[in-house]
């Protein structure tokens, strides 16, 4: 078959089957441009197949091509929509979680926990004897004399260890001390009573 004959054959196929091919695809795919593409691609495939298979039923074969191409497109769209839906649901869950987390957020509680954690971390970094003396003074409410008698040190030695621990705490909490004065809840009052000399010294400087 010559080029002219093949061209004429394609024109005949296109004239005879394009309209019905487009309408068939359009009834399943509600996108005119996509339906046009599928109809045209199917007609080209039919035209390419015909020379080696002149005995085929053209309408049946064309309908099969149209059906398969339309199915491929719809399945692809289905997969894409499911993926988008999954992303939207995931995003919505994350958004709900962030909203819930923010609603349950208590700035006072978070801030006090942060300070207490810093205090404990700082105390843990102190030498054992210094840490022990500080805890006896602040947590057990023992006086310097009582601590000195209990562990066999002089009062001056106890005062040295207290001064050392308070100085280190003052450095560790320097960024929080000005803010603590603005809070009045019980948690912050306990923190202030714990580090009161640090707070007083800092304000007097």
C-alpha positions in Angstrom: 0.0 0.0 0.0 1.4 3.4 -1.0 1.7 6.3 1.4 -1.2 8.0 -0.4 -3.4 4.9 0.0 -2.5 4.6 3.7 -3.3 8.3 4.2 -6.6 7.8 2.4 -7.3 4.8 4.5 -6.7 6.7 7.8 -8.9 9.6 6.6 -11.7 7.1 5.8 -11.3 5.5 9.3 -11.2 8.9 11.0 -14.3 10.1 9.1 -16.2 6.9 9.7 -15.4 6.3 13.4 -14.1 9.4 15.1 -17.5 10.8 16.2 -18.8 7.6 17.6 -15.5 6.8 19.3 -15.4 10.2 21.0 -19.0 9.9 22.2 -18.4 6.4 23.5 -15.3 7.5 25.5 -17.0 10.8 26.6 -19.9 8.8 28.2 -17.4 7.3 30.7 -14.7 10.1 30.9 -16.2 13.4 31.6 -13.4 15.4 30.2 -13.7 16.4 26.5 -10.0 16.9 25.8 -9.1 13.6 27.3 -11.9 11.9 25.4 -10.6 13.5 22.1 -7.1 12.2 22.8 -8.2 8.7 23.6 -10.5 8.6 20.5 -7.7 9.8 18.2 -5.1 7.5 19.7 -7.4 4.5 19.3 -8.1 5.3 15.7 -4.3 5.6 15.0 -3.8 2.2 16.7 -6.6 0.7 14.5 -5.1 2.2 11.4 -1.6 0.8 12.2 -3.1 -2.7 13.0 -5.2 -3.0 9.8 -2.6 -3.7 7.1 -1.5 -6.9 8.7 -4.9 -8.0 9.9 -7.4 -7.1 7.1 -9.8 -9.8 8.3 -10.6 -8.2 11.7 -14.0 -6.8 12.6 -13.1 -3.1 12.7 -15.9 -1.9 14.9 -15.4 -4.7 17.5 -11.6 -4.2 17.5 -11.9 -0.4 17.8 -14.4 -0.7 20.6 -12.0 -3.0 22.5 -9.2 -0.4 22.1 -11.4 2.4 23.2 -12.6 0.4 26.2 -9.0 -0.5 27.3 -7.7 3.0 26.9 -10.6 4.5 28.8 -10.2 1.9 31.6 -6.5 2.7 31.8 -7.2 6.3 32.2 -10.0 5.8 34.8 -7.9 3.4 36.8 -5.0 5.9 36.8 -7.5 8.6 38.0 -8.8 6.3 40.7 -5.3 5.6 42.0 -4.5 9.3 42.0 -7.7 10.2 43.8 -7.1 7.6 46.4 -3.6 8.9 47.0 -4.9 12.5 47.2 -7.6 11.3 49.7 -5.0 9.6 51.8 -2.8 12.7 51.8 -5.8 14.8 52.8 -6.8 12.4 55.5 -3.3 12.3 56.8 -3.0 16.1 56.7 -6.4 16.4 58.5 -5.3 14.0 61.2 -2.1 15.9 61.7 -4.0 19.2 61.8 -6.5 17.8 64.3 -3.6 16.6 66.5 -1.8 20.0 66.4 -5.1 21.8 67.3 -5.7 19.4 70.1 -2.2 19.7 71.3 -2.3 23.5 71.3 -5.7 23.5 73.1 -4.3 21.3 75.8 -1.1 23.4 76.0 -0.6 25.0 79.4 2.3 27.6 79.1 2.7 27.9 82.9 3.0 24.1 83.2 5.4 23.8 80.3 7.6 26.7 81.6 7.7 25.4 85.2 8.6 21.9 84.0 11.4 23.4 81.8 12.8 25.3 84.8 12.6 22.4 87.2 14.3 20.2 84.6 17.1 22.8 84.3 17.4 23.0 88.1 17.6 19.2 88.5 20.1 19.0 85.6 22.3 21.7 87.2 22.1 20.0 90.6 23.1 16.7 89.1 26.2 18.4 87.6 27.4 19.6 91.1 29.9 17.7 93.1 28.2 15.1 95.4 28.9 16.9 98.7 27.8 20.3 97.3 24.6 18.8 95.9 23.9 17.0 99.1 24.3 20.1 101.2 22.1 22.1 98.9 19.3 19.5 99.0 19.5 19.3 102.8 19.1 23.1 103.0 16.4 23.6 100.4 14.5 20.3 100.4 14.9 19.2 104.1 14.8 22.8 105.5 17.9 22.2 107.6 19.9 25.2 108.8 23.6 25.6 108.0 24.4 24.7 111.6 22.2 21.6 111.5 23.9 20.5 108.2 27.4 21.1 109.7 26.6 19.0 112.7 25.0 16.3 110.6 28.0 15.8 108.2 30.8 16.9 110.4 31.8 20.1 108.7 32.2 23.7 109.9 29.4 26.2 109.3 31.8 28.1 107.1 32.3 25.0 104.9 28.6 24.5 104.6 28.2 28.2 103.6 30.9 27.7 101.0 29.1 24.8 99.4 25.7 26.7 99.5 27.3 29.7 97.9 28.9 27.6 95.2 25.7 25.8 94.3 23.6 29.0 94.3 26.2 30.7 92.1 26.0 27.9 89.6 22.2 27.9 89.6 22.2 31.7 89.1 24.3 31.2 85.9 22.0 28.3 84.7 18.8 30.3 85.3 19.9 33.7 84.3 17.6 33.7 81.2 14.5 32.8 83.3 14.9 34.9 86.4 13.4 38.2 85.0 10.4 36.3 83.7 9.7 34.3 86.9 8.7 37.6 88.7 5.6 37.9 86.5 4.1 34.5 87.4 2.1 33.9 90.5 0.9 30.3 90.4 2.0 27.8 93.0 4.6 26.0 90.8 6.5 29.2 90.2 6.2 30.3 93.9 7.8 27.0 94.8 10.6 27.6 92.3 11.2 31.1 93.6 11.3 29.9 97.2 13.8 27.2 96.1 16.2 29.7 94.4 15.2 32.9 96.4 18.8 33.9 97.1 19.6 33.6 93.5 16.6 35.7 92.5 17.3 38.4 95.1 21.0 38.6 94.2 20.1 38.8 90.5 17.6 41.7 91.0 20.1 43.6 93.2 22.8 43.5 90.6 
